[in-house]
């Protein structure tokens, strides 16, 4: 009977903590607070929001920082967790996950600049609106185009799970399906195709990622070859 090295279990749980931090900062920052401040199609309203509630805008920016940091740390700790199981897959997962952080940095830079422009005493109203409109587009497209790598990093994650048997097989399958769904939704979205099902393409990724977080925190990782499957090279 195979046993799990305690340092590997600890690594799995720390990975889960960083992944949970990423999920929480993403939900609060991107889904809850962002629509209250940065309105993609209304730069005038965005300027008004920043001017009237600068603190909320800065909280949104700080949460973007939290997303960047937790995403980078999650990617690094996934490498530590999986490198002895499948080094090639672990490197791919870490690199593509780190690219996510870099992409989100573009959004953070845009938001920080927008706040600075809104507070500027030298720019006129029309200049502020024009610049904030540009920065809104940069921020939203950083997240939009970044969805490519939000999807890509899930694919090696799912592959390692499937090939090693160290986590549930269906977890690996759902994560891969979710990664492909992210890629499809990005391509279809930028083709400006209006299909009702596009919004549903990323649901498997959400399910898979929260399942992964729960599994890492509760179980950690299975012993090697518990299901009879061989670890990846």
C-alpha positions as CSV (number, residue, x, y, z in Angstrom):
1,X,0.0,0.0,0.0
2,X,1.4,3.4,-1.0
3,X,1.6,6.2,1.4
4,X,1.6,9.9,0.7
5,X,4.7,11.9,1.8
6,X,3.5,14.5,4.3
7,X,5.3,17.3,2.5
8,X,3.3,16.6,-0.6
9,X,0.1,16.7,1.3
10,X,1.2,20.0,2.8
11,X,2.1,21.3,-0.6
12,X,-1.3,20.3,-1.9
13,X,-3.1,22.1,0.9
14,X,-1.0,25.3,0.4
15,X,-1.8,25.1,-3.3
16,X,-5.5,24.9,-2.4
17,X,-5.2,28.0,-0.1
18,X,-3.7,30.1,-2.9
19,X,-6.3,28.8,-5.3
20,X,-9.0,29.7,-2.9
21,X,-7.5,33.2,-2.4
22,X,-7.5,33.5,-6.2
23,X,-11.2,32.5,-6.4
24,X,-12.3,34.8,-3.6
25,X,-10.4,37.9,-4.9
26,X,-11.7,37.2,-8.4
27,X,-15.3,36.9,-7.3
28,X,-15.3,39.9,-5.1
29,X,-13.1,42.1,-7.3
30,X,-14.1,41.2,-10.9
31,X,-17.7,40.0,-10.4
32,X,-19.0,42.1,-7.5
33,X,-17.1,45.4,-7.3
34,X,-15.9,45.9,-10.8
35,X,-19.4,46.6,-12.3
36,X,-19.9,49.2,-9.6
37,X,-16.9,51.2,-10.8
38,X,-15.7,50.5,-14.3
39,X,-18.5,50.5,-16.9
40,X,-17.1,49.3,-20.2
41,X,-19.5,51.1,-22.5
42,X,-20.0,54.2,-20.4
43,X,-16.7,56.2,-19.7
44,X,-18.7,59.2,-18.4
45,X,-20.3,57.0,-15.7
46,X,-17.0,55.4,-15.0
47,X,-15.4,58.8,-14.4
48,X,-18.3,59.7,-12.2
49,X,-18.0,56.5,-10.2
50,X,-14.3,57.0,-9.6
51,X,-14.7,60.7,-8.7
52,X,-17.5,60.1,-6.3
53,X,-16.2,56.9,-4.7
54,X,-12.4,56.9,-5.1
55,X,-12.0,54.5,-2.2
56,X,-14.2,51.8,-3.9
57,X,-12.2,52.3,-7.1
58,X,-8.9,51.8,-5.1
59,X,-10.3,48.7,-3.4
60,X,-11.1,47.3,-6.8
61,X,-7.5,48.0,-7.9
62,X,-6.1,46.4,-4.7
63,X,-8.3,43.3,-5.4
64,X,-6.7,43.2,-8.9
65,X,-3.3,43.1,-7.2
66,X,-4.6,40.2,-5.0
67,X,-5.7,38.3,-8.1
68,X,-2.3,38.8,-9.7
69,X,-0.4,37.7,-6.7
70,X,-2.6,34.7,-5.8
71,X,-2.7,33.6,-9.5
72,X,1.2,33.6,-9.7
73,X,1.5,31.8,-6.3
74,X,-1.1,29.2,-7.3
75,X,0.8,28.5,-10.6
76,X,4.1,28.1,-8.7
77,X,2.7,25.9,-6.0
78,X,1.0,23.7,-8.6
79,X,4.5,23.2,-10.1
80,X,5.8,22.2,-6.7
81,X,2.9,19.8,-6.3
82,X,3.1,18.1,-9.7
83,X,6.8,18.3,-10.7
84,X,7.5,14.8,-9.3
85,X,4.5,13.4,-11.0
86,X,4.7,14.9,-14.5
87,X,7.5,17.5,-14.8
88,X,6.6,18.6,-18.4
89,X,3.0,19.0,-17.4
90,X,3.9,20.9,-14.2
91,X,6.1,23.3,-16.2
92,X,3.4,23.9,-18.7
93,X,0.8,24.5,-16.0
94,X,3.1,26.9,-14.1
95,X,4.1,28.9,-17.2
96,X,0.6,29.3,-18.6
97,X,-0.7,30.1,-15.1
98,X,1.9,32.8,-14.7
99,X,0.9,34.3,-18.1
100,X,-2.5,34.8,-16.5
101,X,-0.9,37.0,-13.9
102,X,0.9,39.0,-16.6
103,X,-2.3,39.5,-18.5
104,X,-4.2,40.7,-15.4
105,X,-1.3,43.1,-14.7
106,X,-2.3,44.9,-17.9
107,X,-5.8,45.4,-16.6
108,X,-4.4,46.6,-13.2
109,X,-2.2,49.1,-15.0
110,X,-5.1,50.4,-16.9
111,X,-7.3,50.8,-13.8
112,X,-4.5,52.6,-11.9
113,X,-4.1,55.0,-14.8
114,X,-7.8,55.6,-15.0
115,X,-7.9,56.5,-11.3
116,X,-5.0,58.9,-11.8
117,X,-6.7,60.5,-14.8
118,X,-10.0,60.9,-12.9
119,X,-8.1,62.7,-10.1
120,X,-6.0,64.9,-12.5
121,X,-6.3,68.6,-12.0
122,X,-4.7,69.4,-15.4
123,X,-6.9,67.4,-17.8
124,X,-10.3,68.7,-19.1
125,X,-13.5,66.7,-18.8
126,X,-13.5,65.6,-22.5
127,X,-9.9,64.5,-22.2
128,X,-10.6,62.5,-19.1
129,X,-13.6,60.8,-20.7
130,X,-11.7,59.9,-23.9
131,X,-8.7,58.5,-22.0
132,X,-10.9,56.5,-19.5
133,X,-12.9,55.1,-22.5
134,X,-9.6,53.8,-23.9
135,X,-8.4,52.4,-20.6
136,X,-11.7,50.7,-20.0
137,X,-11.4,48.9,-23.3
138,X,-7.8,47.9,-22.5
139,X,-8.8,46.5,-19.1
140,X,-11.8,44.6,-20.4
141,X,-9.9,43.2,-23.4
142,X,-7.0,42.1,-21.1
143,X,-9.5,39.9,-19.3
144,X,-11.2,38.9,-22.6
145,X,-8.1,37.9,-24.5
146,X,-6.6,36.6,-21.2
147,X,-9.4,34.0,-21.3
148,X,-7.2,32.1,-23.7
149,X,-4.7,31.4,-21.0
150,X,-7.4,31.0,-18.3
151,X,-8.4,28.0,-20.4
152,X,-5.0,26.8,-21.5
153,X,-3.6,26.4,-18.0
154,X,-6.5,24.1,-17.1
155,X,-5.6,21.6,-19.8
156,X,-2.3,20.4,-18.4
157,X,-3.8,20.5,-14.9
158,X,-6.5,18.1,-16.1
159,X,-4.1,15.9,-18.1
160,X,-1.9,15.4,-15.0
161,X,-4.9,14.3,-13.0
162,X,-6.0,11.9,-15.7
163,X,-2.6,10.4,-16.4
164,X,-1.5,10.0,-12.8
165,X,-4.6,8.8,-10.9
166,X,-3.6,11.0,-8.0
167,X,-7.1,12.7,-8.0
168,X,-10.6,11.7,-9.2
169,X,-10.7,11.0,-12.9
170,X,-13.9,13.0,-13.5
171,X,-12.2,16.0,-11.9
172,X,-9.5,15.8,-14.6
173,X,-12.1,15.4,-17.3
174,X,-14.2,18.4,-16.2
175,X,-11.2,20.6,-15.9
176,X,-10.0,19.8,-19.4
177,X,-13.6,20.3,-20.7
178,X,-13.6,23.6,-18.9
179,X,-10.3,24.7,-20.4
180,X,-11.6,23.9,-23.9
181,X,-14.8,25.8,-23.1
182,X,-12.8,28.9,-22.1
183,X,-10.9,28.8,-25.4
184,X,-14.1,28.3,-27.5
185,X,-15.9,31.1,-25.6
186,X,-13.0,33.5,-26.3
187,X,-12.9,32.7,-30.0
188,X,-16.6,32.9,-30.4
189,X,-16.9,36.1,-28.4
190,X,-14.3,37.9,-30.5
191,X,-16.0,36.7,-33.7
192,X,-19.0,38.7,-32.4
193,X,-21.2,35.7,-32.7
194,X,-24.3,35.8,-30.6
195,X,-25.2,32.4,-29.3
196,X,-27.1,31.8,-26.1
197,X,-24.8,28.9,-25.2
198,X,-21.6,30.9,-25.2
199,X,-22.1,32.0,-21.6
200,X,-22.4,28.3,-20.6
201,X,-19.1,27.3,-22.1
202,X,-17.1,28.3,-19.0
203,X,-19.4,26.6,-16.5
204,X,-17.4,23.3,-16.5
205,X,-14.3,25.3,-15.7
206,X,-16.0,27.0,-12.7
207,X,-17.2,23.6,-11.4
208,X,-13.8,22.0,-12.0
209,X,-11.8,24.7,-10.3
210,X,-14.0,24.8,-7.2
211,X,-13.9,21.0,-7.0
212,X,-10.1,21.2,-7.3
213,X,-9.9,23.8,-4.5
214,X,-12.1,21.6,-2.3
215,X,-10.1,18.5,-3.0
216,X,-6.8,20.1,-2.4
217,X,-7.9,21.6,0.9
218,X,-9.8,18.5,2.2
219,X,-7.9,15.5,0.8
220,X,-4.7,16.9,-0.5
221,X,-3.6,14.3,-3.0
222,X,-3.9,10.5,-3.4
223,X,-1.1,8.1,-2.9
224,X,0.9,7.1,-6.0
225,X,-0.8,4.6,-8.3
226,X,-3.8,4.2,-5.9
227,X,-6.0,3.5,-8.9
228,X,-3.5,1.4,-10.7
229,X,-2.6,4.1,-13.2
230,X,1.0,5.1,-13.8
231,X,2.4,8.5,-13.0
232,X,3.3,10.6,-16.0
233,X,6.8,11.1,-17.1
